[in-house]
Amino acid sequence: MHSGQFLGQRQTMQQRLSPQQIQYIKLLQLPTVSIEMRIKEELEQNPLLEEYGEDHPERNDERSTEEDQQDTTESTDELSEIDWDSILANNDYEGKSYSGANGEDWVEIPKPYYENLLEDMERQVSLLNLNEKEQLIAEQIIGSIDEDGYLRRDLNAIVDSIIFNSGAYIQLFEAEDVLKRVQRLDPPGIAARDLRECLLLQLEQLPHNDPGRTNALKILRDEWEAFEKKHFDKVQKKLNLTDEQLREAYECIQSLDPKPGGNTSGDEVLSYIVPDFTVYYQPSEEEKERGDFIIELHRKNMPALRISRAYKTMWDELQRKASRNDADNETKSFIKTKMDAARSFMEAIQQRSNTLMNVMRTIVSLQETFFRFGTTLRPMILKDIADRIGMDISTISRVVNGKYVQTEFGVYELKYFFNEGIETEDGESASNRDVKNHIVELISNENKSKPLSDDAIADSLKSMGFIVARRTVSKYREQLGLPVARLRKTL
């Protein structure tokens, strides 16, 4: 047995992505809004790239996408040679007009300004008659309120922070007094430290003659734990309430807002989806039962790109110069570097568009019934698409993630169309999306005083022809964000 160090060689193979491939992958996963921003960013960084508008006098609108893609990989390794004729003839990377019908431009509406939660609270606090110390406390409190409107930070920590940062001596009872004043501001329930306190704050601000208010206060103050677990029989017995009194109190609590901070921000109003595709079915004029799907990739805010003609002139001037000084060589090297980057970026943009369209066409072909009638999704996984277009599953995943399609039946994320299969009694395969839809329907129509258990839901699905185990029902119900039967119980 020998010990020691030995020197040897071992040959291995590794697959490495080129910079062009990495750039293409990064562009591939960007949705419409982000790709528009990325193109504008590249235009700012690379002077050899310029926008090529529809009204440009030199634009050749008759050139096809295939012609645009020809001769775009000419070598530019030698400083003395750039095939400008090939580049300038084939660099109008608007590609096919993947935009919508009628040639209408997509115009982004400017976002209106909305006062956020912090600004709203600061404005209200400024109207209170607070001294300097109380103002410090109020500022710390409202600065610690989260997006749902809750004060999750411990009041002791707030006091310590004020003392450390300002040197002012604050006692806990002073912070509690200011907190109570802040909690009386709008929206009701703001700055609560937990759900129970949030609901109590809202109840206390309701008119005293509101139906159920008095008993609702009793329930939250004395029987919160039992109420939270929906043990209504226990609550009714402990507080000696009639069925009608319990129902009124329950409905009163149900009308309260568990997230008071959610309505003061404009985020929900401002958030909207820009579809990446539009798909609709166009019947044949001769035979209504036959037709074609029109698939459009939205590119209306994506400028067409080309190589700047000005740098062709600059290059020609450098070529005519008799001298070859360092400055000229440095300029030519700069032009060539930016030229390679520009052509690589345009090719990646074009490749992204082609890949997106290939994936969308394949999804439509596999889910033709849904795109025609808005019903019945067939089982489909990422591998089904990858096998048909000859790409890796990870590439398909990047395409469908965060991308949306506008259909005649609404806007859907591409991931919506991917689902596993469930066996039916007749031996055929059905989409688990259909099963989930049936679960939602069953729970929506159940008797709320006696909600369906997962076993009961499984039995109902079996009567519809779906062979689904109870544990599968539980998994789908959790994925849908639906609580267990006990927590769905209402009066």
Buried (B, 14 or more C-beta within 10 A) or exposed (E): EEEEEEEEEEEEEEEEEEEBEEBBBEBBBBBBBEBBEBBBEBBEEBBBBBEBEEEBEEBEEEBEBEEBBEBBEBEBEEBEEBEBEBBBBBBBBBBBBBBBEEEEEBEEEEEEEBEBBBEBBBEBBEEBEBEEBBBBBBBBBBEBBEBBBBBEBEBEEBBEBBBEEEEEEBEEEBBEEBBEBBBBBEBBBBBBBEBBBBBBBBBBEBEEEEBBBBBBBBBBEEBBEBBEEBBBEBBBEBBEBEEEBBBBBBBBBEEBBBBBBBEBBBEEEEEEEBBBBBBBBEEEEEEEEEBEBEBBBBBBBBBBBBBBEEBBEBBEEBEEEEEEEEEBEEBBEEBBEBBBBBBBBBBBBBBBBBBBBBBBBBBBEBBBEBBBEEEBBBBBBBEBBBEBBEBEBEBBBBBBEBBBBBBEEEBBBBBBBBBEBBEBEEEEEBBBBBBBBBBBEBBEEBEEEEBBBBEBBBBBBEEBEBBBEBEBBBBBBEEEEBEEBEEBBBB
